[in-house]
Every structure is written in C-alpha cells, then in structure tokens.
Amino acid sequence: MESPVLGDGHTGFGGRVGETHQEQSRQGAPTRPNNLGQAVERVVARHHTAFTRPDPQHPTTCTAPVAEGEVREPVPARQGRIAERTRARHAQVHALLQEGATVLEVVRRTGLSRNTVRRFARAASSEELLGRDGTGKRPKATDPFEGYLRQRFTEGCRNATQLWEEVRQRGYRGSYASVRDLVRPWRDGVAPTAPKPKPRKVRQVAAWMMSRPDDLEDEQRTGLKQVLADGPELEVLSGFVQDFAVIMTERQGHRLQEWMAQAKRTSIAELVSFVAELSRDLDAVVAGLTLPYSSGVVEGHVNRLKMLKRQMYGRAKPDLLRKRALAA
C-alpha cells in the first residue's frame, strides 16, 4: 500500500488528499468535513521553537571570549502598556486554543482579527512578539551575511568599508550604512555573538507532515525526522495524520470512529477540536469517506464560470458570456 498524501499543507479536505480537481472529478472524492491542515499548522506553531536547529551558514565559533570577571547583563524584557497588553492577549489566545477552540471562535471571543489570532498562536511565547521596533522584527538586509561579517571581524578586519565591499561580492544589495551600524557596537567592546538559530517555518514543517514520505527529498526527510525527534507530540500527530490519509485514500470510512476515539484520548487539543468538528455531521463524513460519489465536477464548473466572468468583466454582453459558458 502506498503511503498517503495529505495535500500541500495548506488545503482542507475538499477532495481526496493529494489529488487534483480533475482526478477528483473522475474518481470521486469525500466531502469537506473540516481542515486538518490548519490543526496541524497550529500544533507545529506551538512547537516551532523546540525544533530549532543551528544554521550551518551561520558559524557559532567566532564569538569573542568574555573577559575574566566580566558579567554581562541579560537583555531586559520590554515594558510598557503595549507589552503588557501583548502578553495578556497571547496568554488568552493560547488558553482558548488549549481548550480546543477554533481560530474563528477565538476571534469572536477576543475581538481580535483573524490574522492577529494566527500570529499570536504561532508564537510560542509572548516575547517573540515583542521586538524593539514594535510587535515584531522585520528582516534586515544584513541578516544573511551576519555570520560572515562576524567571522571576518574576529579575524581582525575592522574596516566597515572593506567588509561592505566583501559582502557586496557575495550578493549583498544593502547600503554601506547598514554594515557600518552592524559592526559599530563590536568596536565598542561588545562581542559579535552568534545569532540565535532560526527555527524552520511552520508551514514548511506542516507540509512535510502532510506529504507522502516517499515524495519528500532526502533533505526534507531528514529535517522531518529531526522535528519529530524534538517533539514527541508532533510524532504522535504525524501518525494520526498518516492514518487519516489511509482512511481517506482507501475509502475506509468504517475505520473513522475508531480513529476518532483514539484521537480523543490524546492531549493534542487541536486534534480533539478537529474530531469534535467531524462529530457534528458524522453520518455525512462517513459517507464521504466510503462512497465514490463526488461534487468535484460541480465545483470544477463553478470555478470555470468564475474564471470566464473575471476574464470578460466589462468586455462582453450576456449573450457572449452565455456562448462562452456553453461552448467552452
């Protein structure tokens, strides 16, 4: 039996996972009970700092030694009304998600926008949202070259102009002032410490978990193994996702209730919430996972008609639109 595919990590269950609309139209596909992909992304978002791996492009061996007896003060946490409000909202959002609430339910209960709720859900801690420049940090043009600049600085190259010329040859498109401002604190005795390793993107990891293992490249397969090793809860979730894919692709609707019972016994709130959504219309879901009938043909025609309408907007009268709709 082939390993299942669960879409690209960003789609729901509008059809059998891993198939195109044309394939769904020909073969039939189950109905849409809910979006398991969103549940996977939310779980991965809670763990995204746990599977942080050092970037080999950013060496960590070029930090300057700390002088004997020197004590470096930790960076103080951001204070103020905005910081306190952000911490309170982050705690509220995560508390509701832990209770099994969906994103839309959190939006209704908190009054926050959907994008804000998603951003708070992806942040493992409120401090990730509290950059010095507001509630987040925009990437700098020097970020990809900071490792090289630190290495050259510790090797004795202290001239900002020379460093700027060197990184320009490596593809840097930023200004000289950005490089100068980056190295200036290093001249004042502040050691060019290695940056924190960047975690993999949430959607990237979710897409790996929702994909057929045989379709992953070697690097992706290795990365997924590292992620699952760092997060036992993610490993459990991955097993449930693959089992659900078998139920969908093999039309084993008779196994759904057993799968749901096992999922309820886990401590993964997002998975339990997904099961609750399935329970609201269980008969229809079981039928969709068992019978060969599909609404894929209708959905395909609706999509085609919308495309024709967009193409001919302001350019055609109803009689021409009718001919295109019937003849296309």
PLY file of the C-alpha trace (Angstrom):
ply
format ascii 1.0
element vertex 328
property float x
property float y
property float z
element edge 327
property int vertex1
property int vertex2
end_header
0.00 0.00 0.00
1.36 3.41 -0.90
1.84 5.99 1.76
-0.87 8.64 1.66
-0.50 12.24 0.73
-2.32 14.94 2.60
-2.26 17.85 0.20
0.35 20.59 0.37
-0.16 21.54 3.99
-2.49 24.44 3.23
-5.68 22.82 1.96
-8.64 21.23 3.65
-10.44 18.04 2.79
-12.35 19.28 -0.23
-11.30 16.12 -2.06
-9.17 13.08 -1.64
-5.85 14.33 -0.45
-3.01 14.61 -2.91
-5.28 14.60 -5.98
-6.04 17.35 -8.44
-9.58 18.57 -9.12
-9.57 16.65 -12.40
-8.67 13.42 -10.63
-11.34 14.07 -8.02
-13.90 14.71 -10.76
-13.11 11.40 -12.47
-12.78 9.19 -9.43
-14.97 10.78 -6.79
-13.89 12.37 -3.51
-15.20 12.74 0.03
-16.99 15.82 1.20
-15.35 18.58 3.23
-15.78 18.00 7.00
-13.11 20.41 8.22
-9.50 21.41 7.67
-6.99 19.09 9.30
-4.18 21.06 7.71
-4.97 24.06 9.92
-4.94 21.86 13.00
-1.51 20.51 12.04
-0.16 24.03 11.48
-1.41 25.14 14.89
0.28 22.22 16.63
3.51 22.80 14.74
3.33 26.50 15.61
3.27 25.66 19.31
6.44 23.60 18.91
8.33 25.68 16.39
10.98 26.80 18.88
11.57 23.24 20.06
12.85 22.05 16.71
15.29 24.92 16.21
18.46 23.78 14.53
21.65 25.80 14.05
22.14 27.14 10.56
25.43 25.82 9.14
25.76 29.05 7.14
25.99 30.97 10.43
29.02 29.64 12.30
28.85 29.87 16.05
32.57 29.58 16.79
33.52 33.20 16.22
32.22 34.74 19.42
34.72 36.75 21.35
35.65 35.41 24.80
34.26 37.08 27.85
36.86 38.82 29.98
37.57 37.22 33.33
35.30 38.61 35.99
33.08 40.30 33.43
29.35 39.81 33.93
27.06 40.58 31.06
23.65 41.86 31.99
20.75 40.00 30.41
18.63 41.90 27.94
15.72 43.36 29.93
12.22 42.37 28.95
10.25 45.02 27.18
7.94 47.00 29.44
5.05 49.34 28.86
1.34 49.30 28.13
1.71 47.66 24.71
4.00 44.94 26.08
1.59 44.13 28.92
-1.37 44.03 26.54
0.52 41.75 24.15
1.42 39.32 26.94
-2.16 39.24 28.20
-3.60 38.64 24.73
-1.03 35.95 23.98
-1.95 34.12 27.19
-5.67 34.46 26.43
-5.35 33.17 22.86
-3.26 30.16 23.88
-5.61 29.36 26.76
-8.58 29.25 24.39
-6.67 27.14 21.86
-5.71 24.70 24.61
-9.42 24.34 25.40
-9.97 23.22 21.82
-11.43 26.45 20.44
-11.04 27.11 16.72
-9.43 30.26 15.33
-12.85 31.71 14.46
-14.12 31.03 17.97
-11.08 32.80 19.42
-11.75 35.74 17.08
-15.34 36.02 18.31
-14.45 35.72 21.99
-11.46 38.08 21.99
-12.50 40.64 19.39
-9.11 40.32 17.65
-8.72 39.97 13.91
-8.13 36.55 12.38
-4.58 37.37 11.30
-3.73 38.66 14.78
-5.03 35.48 16.39
-3.00 33.35 13.99
0.14 35.39 14.67
-0.33 35.01 18.43
-1.00 31.28 18.02
2.23 30.74 16.09
4.32 32.47 18.77
5.43 30.02 21.46
5.96 32.88 23.91
4.84 36.48 24.08
8.45 37.70 24.00
8.71 36.56 20.38
6.14 39.22 19.54
7.90 42.00 21.42
10.68 43.21 19.17
12.24 46.58 19.96
10.59 48.03 16.88
7.06 47.07 17.86
5.33 43.71 17.97
7.73 42.06 15.56
11.03 42.40 13.75
11.43 42.92 10.05
14.33 41.03 8.48
17.42 43.10 7.76
19.39 43.03 4.55
22.50 42.13 6.56
20.95 39.06 8.22
22.11 36.51 5.61
25.66 37.91 5.78
25.97 38.47 9.52
27.76 35.18 10.10
30.42 36.06 7.53
30.81 39.60 8.90
31.28 38.28 12.45
33.91 35.83 11.26
35.84 38.49 9.34
35.60 40.90 12.28
37.04 38.39 14.73
39.81 37.64 12.23
40.89 41.27 12.52
39.08 43.05 9.69
37.54 46.08 11.44
37.09 48.37 8.43
33.38 48.74 7.60
34.10 49.84 4.03
36.17 46.73 3.32
33.55 44.49 4.92
30.87 46.17 2.83
32.84 45.55 -0.37
33.36 41.90 0.57
29.69 41.16 1.22
28.70 43.01 -1.96
30.76 40.47 -3.87
28.75 37.78 -2.10
25.40 39.18 -3.22
24.65 41.85 -0.61
22.40 44.61 -2.02
22.04 46.77 1.07
23.71 50.04 1.93
27.09 50.73 3.45
25.39 52.37 6.44
23.69 49.09 7.38
27.03 47.28 7.53
28.63 50.15 9.43
25.83 50.23 12.00
26.05 46.46 12.44
29.79 46.38 13.22
29.92 49.63 15.22
28.92 48.02 18.56
31.60 45.37 18.03
34.29 48.07 18.06
32.96 49.34 21.39
33.82 46.04 23.08
30.54 44.26 22.50
31.42 40.80 21.26
29.89 39.78 17.91
27.89 36.91 19.37
26.37 34.30 17.17
22.71 34.85 16.28
20.03 32.59 17.58
19.40 29.72 15.20
16.27 30.32 13.20
13.54 27.70 13.50
12.13 26.12 10.42
8.99 27.71 9.07
5.73 26.40 10.45
4.13 25.83 7.07
7.25 24.08 5.82
7.15 21.54 8.64
3.38 21.16 8.34
3.75 20.45 4.61
6.32 17.74 5.37
3.96 16.11 7.84
1.08 16.26 5.36
3.06 14.77 2.46
3.71 11.27 1.26
7.04 10.23 2.88
8.26 8.76 -0.41
7.73 12.10 -2.16
9.99 14.01 0.22
13.56 14.76 -0.79
16.38 13.39 1.33
16.98 16.77 3.00
13.28 17.19 3.77
13.01 13.65 5.11
16.00 14.26 7.39
14.53 17.55 8.57
11.21 15.91 9.38
12.94 13.19 11.39
14.74 15.86 13.41
11.49 17.72 14.03
9.65 14.60 15.17
12.57 13.60 17.39
12.50 17.01 19.09
8.72 16.94 19.62
7.07 13.72 20.83
3.64 15.32 20.42
4.44 16.06 16.78
5.42 12.44 16.24
2.07 11.31 17.65
0.24 13.82 15.47
2.14 12.67 12.38
0.96 9.11 12.99
-2.67 10.23 13.22
-2.33 12.29 10.04
-0.95 9.34 8.08
-3.65 7.02 9.46
-6.34 9.50 8.45
-4.84 9.69 4.98
-5.18 5.93 4.63
-8.85 6.18 5.62
-9.42 8.87 3.00
-7.44 7.49 0.08
-8.61 3.91 0.61
-12.21 4.93 1.44
-12.12 3.11 4.75
-14.95 5.08 6.32
-15.75 2.20 8.65
-12.48 2.92 10.49
-13.27 6.58 11.14
-14.97 6.19 14.52
-12.11 4.05 15.81
-9.65 6.73 14.63
-11.72 9.45 16.31
-11.85 7.53 19.60
-8.07 7.16 19.64
-7.59 10.83 18.75
-9.84 11.92 21.62
-7.58 10.11 24.09
-4.59 12.24 23.11
-3.62 15.51 24.79
-3.44 17.37 21.46
-6.16 20.00 21.77
-6.18 20.86 18.07
-6.70 17.23 17.09
-9.50 16.86 19.63
-11.12 20.00 18.19
-10.94 18.52 14.70
-12.62 15.34 15.94
-15.37 17.44 17.51
-15.99 19.09 14.13
-16.27 15.68 12.48
-18.78 14.55 15.10
-21.20 17.32 14.20
-22.12 15.59 10.94
-20.65 12.13 11.38
-23.02 10.29 9.02
-22.16 12.59 6.13
-18.44 12.33 6.85
-18.54 8.52 6.94
-20.49 8.51 3.68
-17.98 10.84 2.09
-15.12 8.58 3.14
-16.87 5.46 1.86
-18.96 6.20 -1.24
-17.48 7.01 -4.67
-19.76 9.99 -5.33
-18.26 13.45 -5.56
-19.20 17.09 -6.04
-15.87 17.69 -7.76
-17.48 18.08 -11.20
-19.84 20.78 -9.95
-17.03 22.60 -8.15
-14.93 22.47 -11.30
-17.70 24.05 -13.39
-18.27 26.76 -10.80
-14.56 27.57 -10.84
-14.60 27.70 -14.67
-17.60 30.04 -14.73
-15.94 32.39 -12.25
-12.83 32.46 -14.41
-14.89 33.35 -17.50
-16.66 36.09 -15.59
-13.36 37.62 -14.50
-11.91 37.40 -18.00
-14.93 39.05 -19.67
-15.81 41.62 -16.99
-16.64 44.88 -18.78
-15.83 43.36 -22.19
-18.85 41.30 -23.13
-22.62 41.29 -23.06
-24.63 38.42 -21.55
-25.12 36.77 -24.96
-21.35 36.39 -25.48
-20.85 35.20 -21.90
-23.58 32.62 -22.47
-21.86 31.31 -25.59
-18.51 31.05 -23.83
-20.04 29.29 -20.85
-21.82 26.75 -23.01
-19.17 26.22 -25.67
-16.01 26.30 -23.53
0 1
1 2
2 3
3 4
4 5
5 6
6 7
7 8
8 9
9 10
10 11
11 12
12 13
13 14
14 15
15 16
16 17
17 18
18 19
19 20
20 21
21 22
22 23
23 24
24 25
25 26
26 27
27 28
28 29
29 30
30 31
31 32
32 33
33 34
34 35
35 36
36 37
37 38
38 39
39 40
40 41
41 42
42 43
43 44
44 45
45 46
46 47
47 48
48 49
49 50
50 51
51 52
52 53
53 54
54 55
55 56
56 57
57 58
58 59
59 60
60 61
61 62
62 63
63 64
64 65
65 66
66 67
67 68
68 69
69 70
70 71
71 72
72 73
73 74
74 75
75 76
76 77
77 78
78 79
79 80
80 81
81 82
82 83
83 84
84 85
85 86
86 87
87 88
88 89
89 90
90 91
91 92
92 93
93 94
94 95
95 96
96 97
97 98
98 99
99 100
100 101
101 102
102 103
103 104
104 105
105 106
106 107
107 108
108 109
109 110
110 111
111 112
112 113
113 114
114 115
115 116
116 117
117 118
118 119
119 120
120 121
121 122
122 123
123 124
124 125
125 126
126 127
127 128
128 129
129 130
130 131
131 132
132 133
133 134
134 135
135 136
136 137
137 138
138 139
139 140
140 141
141 142
142 143
143 144
144 145
145 146
146 147
147 148
148 149
149 150
150 151
151 152
152 153
153 154
154 155
155 156
156 157
157 158
158 159
159 160
160 161
161 162
162 163
163 164
164 165
165 166
166 167
167 168
168 169
169 170
170 171
171 172
172 173
173 174
174 175
175 176
176 177
177 178
178 179
179 180
180 181
181 182
182 183
183 184
184 185
185 186
186 187
187 188
188 189
189 190
190 191
191 192
192 193
193 194
194 195
195 196
196 197
197 198
198 199
199 200
200 201
201 202
202 203
203 204
204 205
205 206
206 207
207 208
208 209
209 210
210 211
211 212
212 213
213 214
214 215
215 216
216 217
217 218
218 219
219 220
220 221
221 222
222 223
223 224
224 225
225 226
226 227
227 228
228 229
229 230
230 231
231 232
232 233
233 234
234 235
235 236
236 237
237 238
238 239
239 240
240 241
241 242
242 243
243 244
244 245
245 246
246 247
247 248
248 249
249 250
250 251
251 252
252 253
253 254
254 255
255 256
256 257
257 258
258 259
259 260
260 261
261 262
262 263
263 264
264 265
265 266
266 267
267 268
268 269
269 270
270 271
271 272
272 273
273 274
274 275
275 276
276 277
277 278
278 279
279 280
280 281
281 282
282 283
283 284
284 285
285 286
286 287
287 288
288 289
289 290
290 291
291 292
292 293
293 294
294 295
295 296
296 297
297 298
298 299
299 300
300 301
301 302
302 303
303 304
304 305
305 306
306 307
307 308
308 309
309 310
310 311
311 312
312 313
313 314
314 315
315 316
316 317
317 318
318 319
319 320
320 321
321 322
322 323
323 324
324 325
325 326
326 327
